[in-house]
Amino acid sequence: MPKSVDYLATQADLGITKHMGGLAASLKLYSMCSIKKGDYVLDVGCGIGLGPSQIAKKYGCRVVGVDISPRMIEWAKKNAEMEGASSLVEFRVADAQKLPFEDGTFDAVVCESVLSFIPDKEAALREFMRVVKKGGHICINEAAWSKEPTPEVISYFKTFGSTILAEKEWLSLFEGAGISDIAHEAFKVRVIPELIERIKLLGIRRMLNAWFLLLSQYIWKPRYFEVALEGAKASGKFMEYTGYALFAGKKK
Ligand SMILES: C[S@@+](CC[C@H](N)C(=O)[O-])C[C@H]1O[C@@H](n2cnc3c(N)ncnc32)[C@H](O)[C@@H]1O
């Protein structure tokens, strides 16, 4: 059993966040949400903010990205500038379980690889439903078991602060939250395509920068290396159990 690691804090230090399926999964999710020009979109748990910039540039939408981590939001602002998307995106520190927006504000709520890390998933979903307009879309990409996990596998992922569910468990959670007309599709993860998609999502420059930060931090804080190694080990050893699923539904 690995030591418990602060996975998300380490990602914030290194300026990288990711979700399974990389860029291809995001693009598919956006198309399932029927995002169109002029929409007002919320990306919950936006991490370093690549999602909001992509949506803004691809669809010409205004996008708000929120994340619970102030350091993620700092990265997100820098990245939006680098991506030339600053005029269309805005970022705020906020908790998915208590969003600082009026009821019915957004045309779509997007959320990728965040609910697995949230203790009260029902509260977050209630908030997504509250802030989206009637007829608006809720679109979620989450890690999903692709094979019945053993107790060892479940507790391994818990050390990363992550509670993964099966596709049908996610689905019943979303239906329970009142999301209707849910389209969903599950995917298995294979090492090489996954790596390529993650590079496409983050870009070589950000990957190299993260590796440079990781190596330089190692001198002062060996924990960083442990975290990276644990992550790589978990992905390799348990990859056969993990996949992801995309869900897109509506508020009626
Ligand atoms: C695995 S990262 C995914 C980030 C981004 N969506 C992506 O796909 O690259 C999970 C993100 O969720 C954020 N997060 C965790 N709990 C949260 C909460 N309660 N409210 C908002 N964001 C949260 C973390 O800070 C982190 O940036």
The ligand as an SDF file (V2000), in Angstrom:
LIG
                    3D

 27 29  0  0  0  0  0  0  0  0999 V2000
   -7.6470   15.8730  -11.7720 C   0  0  0  0  0  0  0  0  0  0  0  0
   -7.8180   17.6140  -11.7330 S   0  0  0  0  0  0  0  0  0  0  0  0
   -8.7020   17.9180  -13.2520 C   0  0  0  0  0  0  0  0  0  0  0  0
   -8.5890   19.3640  -13.6650 C   0  0  0  0  0  0  0  0  0  0  0  0
   -9.2020   19.7000  -15.0190 C   0  0  0  0  0  0  0  0  0  0  0  0
  -10.6390   19.5470  -15.0020 N   0  0  0  0  0  0  0  0  0  0  0  0
   -8.6070   18.8610  -16.1040 C   0  0  0  0  0  0  0  0  0  0  0  0
   -9.3090   18.0160  -16.6470 O   0  0  0  0  0  0  0  0  0  0  0  0
   -7.4130   19.0350  -16.3920 O   0  0  0  0  0  0  0  0  0  0  0  0
   -9.0610   17.8740  -10.4810 C   0  0  0  0  0  0  0  0  0  0  0  0
   -9.2760   19.3620  -10.1560 C   0  0  0  0  0  0  0  0  0  0  0  0
  -10.4170   19.4710   -9.3200 O   0  0  0  0  0  0  0  0  0  0  0  0
  -10.1730   20.4910   -8.3620 C   0  0  0  0  0  0  0  0  0  0  0  0
  -11.0850   20.2820   -7.2440 N   0  0  0  0  0  0  0  0  0  0  0  0
  -11.0590   19.2990   -6.3090 C   0  0  0  0  0  0  0  0  0  0  0  0
  -12.0680   19.4580   -5.4440 N   0  0  0  0  0  0  0  0  0  0  0  0
  -12.7800   20.5530   -5.8390 C   0  0  0  0  0  0  0  0  0  0  0  0
  -13.9330   21.2100   -5.3630 C   0  0  0  0  0  0  0  0  0  0  0  0
  -14.5810   20.7910   -4.2570 N   0  0  0  0  0  0  0  0  0  0  0  0
  -14.3730   22.3080   -6.0110 N   0  0  0  0  0  0  0  0  0  0  0  0
  -13.7190   22.7640   -7.1170 C   0  0  0  0  0  0  0  0  0  0  0  0
  -12.6110   22.1790   -7.6190 N   0  0  0  0  0  0  0  0  0  0  0  0
  -12.1430   21.0810   -7.0040 C   0  0  0  0  0  0  0  0  0  0  0  0
   -8.7040   20.3140   -8.0300 C   0  0  0  0  0  0  0  0  0  0  0  0
   -8.1440   21.4460   -7.4130 O   0  0  0  0  0  0  0  0  0  0  0  0
   -8.1180   20.0100   -9.4200 C   0  0  0  0  0  0  0  0  0  0  0  0
   -7.7270   21.1800  -10.0810 O   0  0  0  0  0  0  0  0  0  0  0  0
  1  2  1  0
  2  3  1  0
  2 10  1  0
  3  4  1  0
  4  5  1  0
  5  6  1  0
  5  7  1  0
  7  8  2  0
  7  9  1  0
 10 11  1  0
 11 12  1  0
 11 26  1  0
 12 13  1  0
 13 14  1  0
 13 24  1  0
 14 15  1  0
 14 23  1  0
 15 16  2  0
 16 17  1  0
 17 18  1  0
 17 23  2  0
 18 19  1  0
 18 20  2  0
 20 21  1  0
 21 22  2  0
 22 23  1  0
 24 25  1  0
 24 26  1  0
 26 27  1  0
M  CHG  2   2   1   9  -1
M  END
$$$$
